[in-house]
Amino acid sequence: MNSRLIRKGLGFSKELPTCRAAAGWEDAIYNLTRTHQSLRIDLTGPLDDQPGRRWERRTPAMAAGLTDQVWSTEKLLRTVPATNT
């Protein structure tokens, strides 16, 4: 997903801070906004309160318990990230 890390790509970073920023952005998109089919939860069962819906889509952050919703890209852009200093 991050073309800056491939060998002969056109999206390479000339400076290390730019590469780190791109990697951080890609990690945030992957973990907070993209749902993964392998992480979904089956909603059918004895207490099925939503008969038309079979699966709950989840992101890796939801599976880890860090958030309870799929983030939109707009919400991700409006959130101020914590710095690692």
C-alpha positions in Angstrom: 0.0 0.0 0.0 3.0 2.3 0.5 4.7 2.9 -2.8 7.6 4.7 -1.1 9.0 1.4 0.1 9.3 -0.4 -3.3 12.6 -0.5 -5.1 11.9 1.1 -8.5 8.7 3.2 -7.8 8.0 6.8 -8.7 6.7 7.7 -5.3 10.0 7.5 -3.4 10.9 9.9 -0.6 14.1 11.9 -0.9 14.2 12.7 2.8 13.7 10.5 5.9 11.0 12.8 7.6 8.9 12.6 4.5 9.2 8.8 4.4 8.2 8.6 8.1 5.2 10.9 7.6 4.0 8.8 4.6 4.5 5.5 6.6 2.5 7.0 9.6 -0.3 8.1 7.3 -0.4 4.6 5.7 -0.5 2.9 9.1 -3.3 5.1 10.3 -5.4 4.5 7.2 -4.8 0.7 7.4 -5.7 0.4 11.1 -8.5 2.9 11.5 -10.4 3.3 8.2 -10.0 0.1 6.2 -12.3 -2.8 7.2 -10.8 -6.3 6.9 -13.0 -9.3 6.0 -11.0 -11.6 8.3 -11.8 -9.5 11.3 -15.6 -9.3 10.8 -18.0 -10.7 13.4 -21.0 -12.9 12.6 -24.2 -11.2 13.9 -26.5 -14.2 13.3 -27.4 -16.1 16.3 -30.0 -16.6 19.0 -30.1 -12.9 19.9 -30.2 -11.6 16.4 -31.6 -8.0 16.8 -30.8 -6.9 13.2 -32.3 -9.6 10.9 -31.1 -7.9 7.6 -27.5 -7.6 8.6 -25.2 -10.7 8.9 -21.7 -9.3 9.6 -20.2 -6.4 11.6 -17.3 -5.0 9.7 -14.2 -4.2 11.8 -10.8 -2.6 11.5 -7.6 -3.8 13.2 -8.0 -1.0 15.7 -11.5 -2.2 16.6 -10.3 -5.7 16.9 -7.5 -4.5 19.3 -10.1 -2.6 21.4 -8.6 0.9 20.6 -11.8 2.3 19.0 -15.4 1.3 18.7 -16.2 2.6 15.2 -14.8 2.7 11.7 -13.2 6.1 11.2 -13.8 8.2 8.2 -10.9 9.8 6.4 -12.2 13.3 7.4 -12.2 12.3 11.1 -8.7 10.9 10.8 -7.5 14.2 9.2 -9.1 16.3 11.9 -7.5 14.3 14.7 -4.2 15.6 16.1 -1.7 12.7 16.4 0.4 12.2 19.4 4.1 12.8 18.9 6.8 10.3 19.9 9.4 12.4 21.7 
